[in-house]
Amino acid sequence: MSARFTTLGHYPTTRLRRNRGEEWSRRLVAEHRLSVDDLIWPVFVQEGTNARTPVASMPGVDRLSIDLFAEAAKEARDLGIPAIAIFPETDPKAKTPDAREAYNPGNLVCRAITAAKKAVPDIGIVCDVALDPFNSDGHDGIVRDGRILNDESVEALVKQAIVQTEAGADIQAPSDMMDGRIGAIRAALDARGYQHEQIMSYAAKYASAFYNPFRDAIGSSGALKGDKKTYQMDYANSDEALREVGFDIEEGADMVMVKPGLPYLDIVRRVKDMFGVPTYAYQVSGEYAMLKGAADRGWLDWNKVLIETLTGFKRAGCDGILTYGAIDAARLLKSR
């Protein structure tokens, strides 16, 4: 025990349970607060009209056509959620080895951005910058002879970030883990007069087994050839995460993210302590599916474990959390 705790009292004159005895007292001494301002809601979009498709591996999560996505953005705004993040299910016929659909100004993502901004101008739109929804190989970068090409991938990512910004997105969130992509995207946006549009870097993204339901949702699981260990981080490493975050901040990232969330809260804490920048974590699809699936079977109380885990993110140092449970959490927080 640290020396600074040696003079803080002794039982029975000091009883730590005193402050826990009543609900009002627990509120007074709470060290961390979860609020709706901490939430970003990831939403999956699909083609069609008035179309809603459940994601089987993510109970309670649907892919939404653009018209329903715009309505969902209104719901999020009305609950006080500051921002939503868009992820597309791309038609397999539009997927190519060079992922050129990613930077088609008329693609599903760009149309969804425009529709949401028209319906709800005052909500933030976060856009993934990665090629896996558009790449016929299912990778975040361009593949040639079995290798993921870094610099060629960055060129495509820059084009993707530009069309998404032109469509009205507020935050570009590169999740690809290619080296140098933050600096390249920042320079390209600035050169086109988008100096005030933000970058939220997936700065420490790990090669995790918790992503599988997400890949089902965007339709990349069947396309993926091999794994992503040559560009996403080894889950055994933490010092390396600080290097990744440091590079991205130097290159112009306004906010940084750790992904996944719950298994990596130690990384969140180290990042926040080291850099003190706005720090986020993603409660990813596998984390959500475990909790929601268990709750649907009566093994857990969904409302309680949702708020408990999100508060855990805050306790670890997060300024905000991307969670598929954002709507449920916002309703629960509003009812308190």
Buried (B, 14 or more C-beta within 10 A) or exposed (E): EEEEEEEEEEEEEEEEEEEEEEEEEEEEEEEEEBEBEBBBBBBBBBBBEEBEBEBEBBBBBBBBBBBBBBBBBEBBBEBEBBBBBBBBBBBEEBBBEBBBBBBBEEBBBBBBBBBBBEBBEEBBBBBBBBBBBBBBBBBBBBBEEEEBBBEBBBBBBBBBBBBBBBBBBBBBBBBBBBBBBBBBBBEBBEEEEBEEBBBBBBBBBBBBEBBBBBBBBBBBBEBBEEEBEBBBBEBEBBEEBBEBBBBBBEBBBBBBBBBBBBBBBEBBBBBBEEBEBBBBBBBBBBBBBBBBBBBEEEEBEBBEBBBEBBBBBBBBBBBBBBBBBBBBBBEBBEEE
